[in-house]
Amino acid sequence: MRIDKYLWCIRLFKTRSIATTACKKGQVKIEDNNLKPSREIYGGEIIIVRKNQINYKIKVIGIPESRVGAKLVDLYRKDLTPKEEFERTELLKYSKDYYRKKGTGRPTKKDRRDIEDYYETNEEDV
């Protein structure tokens, strides 16, 4: 089975065209090698997929005939993604929300000056 079709069948991507685009962009790898969407996939291989700033590590257990239901996905893959990957995205989310809340508008003149001062002091340290 093609890698793009497999990723779609195990519900990692919503559509097959999104899975194909991810392969073309180099977000799907086996043994640190970028894959073409047409590459055949076999049982026992470990796939690394970068999606939403998380590197998912998936072991191929079986090849489904077609797209499977969400409850049956674990029959065909084993998720080996370390918990640190998910924790890192949580930290990233908190760091973004620390300064300004989403939807509060543009920075004020004082905020902009503070940001410029911060960047100027960090450039002097380098």
Solvent accessible surface area in square Angstrom, and as a share of the most:
residue,aa,sasa,rsa
1,M,47,0.21
2,R,85,0.31
3,I,0,0.00
4,D,2,0.01
5,K,61,0.26
6,Y,0,0.00
7,L,0,0.00
8,W,64,0.22
9,C,0,0.00
10,I,3,0.02
11,R,109,0.40
12,L,24,0.12
13,F,12,0.05
14,K,165,0.70
15,T,56,0.32
16,R,90,0.33
17,S,76,0.49
18,I,84,0.43
19,A,0,0.00
20,T,29,0.17
21,T,62,0.36
22,A,4,0.03
23,C,3,0.02
24,K,151,0.64
25,K,142,0.60
26,G,15,0.15
27,Q,68,0.30
28,V,0,0.00
29,K,71,0.30
30,I,13,0.07
31,E,145,0.65
32,D,119,0.62
33,N,91,0.47
34,N,101,0.52
35,L,15,0.07
36,K,152,0.65
37,P,17,0.10
38,S,58,0.38
39,R,81,0.30
40,E,79,0.35
41,I,1,0.01
42,Y,134,0.51
43,G,49,0.47
44,G,46,0.45
45,E,36,0.16
46,I,68,0.34
47,I,0,0.00
48,I,53,0.27
49,V,0,0.00
50,R,102,0.37
51,K,61,0.26
52,N,116,0.60
53,Q,94,0.42
54,I,16,0.08
55,N,49,0.25
56,Y,40,0.15
57,K,76,0.32
58,I,2,0.01
59,K,75,0.32
60,V,1,0.00
61,I,93,0.47
62,G,20,0.19
63,I,68,0.35
64,P,3,0.02
65,E,167,0.75
66,S,65,0.42
67,R,68,0.25
68,V,18,0.10
69,G,34,0.32
70,A,78,0.61
71,K,193,0.82
72,L,93,0.47
73,V,7,0.04
74,D,99,0.51
75,L,111,0.55
76,Y,53,0.20
77,R,53,0.19
78,K,108,0.46
79,D,70,0.36
80,L,63,0.31
81,T,18,0.11
82,P,60,0.38
83,K,156,0.66
84,E,113,0.51
85,E,20,0.09
86,F,81,0.34
87,E,100,0.45
88,R,125,0.46
89,T,30,0.18
90,E,76,0.34
91,L,124,0.62
92,L,70,0.35
93,K,106,0.45
94,Y,140,0.53
95,S,70,0.45
96,K,134,0.57
97,D,62,0.32
98,Y,189,0.72
99,Y,119,0.45
100,R,68,0.25
101,K,135,0.57
102,K,198,0.84
103,G,79,0.76
104,T,81,0.47
105,G,56,0.54
106,R,215,0.78
107,P,65,0.41
108,T,83,0.48
109,K,122,0.52
110,K,138,0.58
111,D,26,0.14
112,R,111,0.41
113,R,132,0.48
114,D,66,0.34
115,I,64,0.33
116,E,78,0.35
117,D,80,0.42
118,Y,133,0.51
119,Y,130,0.49
120,E,100,0.45
121,T,73,0.43
122,N,56,0.29
123,E,127,0.57
124,E,140,0.63
125,D,121,0.62
126,V,162,0.93
